[in-house]
């Protein structure tokens, strides 16, 4: 059981990350201010906005959870 913990600490996760927050906010904001008139592109913009800002929000919440867990118990999650 102790060996399992050692192998997990060495493995770095790509989610959540600050790069994920930035990578979600940038396309979301660009799509938010994109001026289109075709119904297809309006629908596409709405989908891009929801997915990109949702991805940024998920990364932000994940980072907050990791910070909260590490501040309450320093040995719970070492990053």
Rosetta blueprint (number, residue, H / E / L):
1 X L
2 X H
3 X H
4 X H
5 X H
6 X H
7 X H
8 X H
9 X H
10 X H
11 X L
12 X L
13 X L
14 X L
15 X L
16 X L
17 X L
18 X H
19 X H
20 X H
21 X H
22 X H
23 X H
24 X H
25 X H
26 X H
27 X H
28 X H
29 X H
30 X H
31 X H
32 X H
33 X L
34 X L
35 X L
36 X L
37 X L
38 X L
39 X H
40 X H
41 X H
42 X H
43 X H
44 X H
45 X H
46 X H
47 X H
48 X H
49 X H
50 X H
51 X H
52 X H
53 X H
54 X H
55 X H
56 X H
57 X H
58 X H
59 X H
60 X H
61 X H
62 X H
63 X H
64 X H
65 X H
66 X H
67 X H
68 X H
69 X H
70 X H
71 X H
72 X H
73 X L
74 X L
75 X L
76 X L
77 X L
78 X L
79 X L
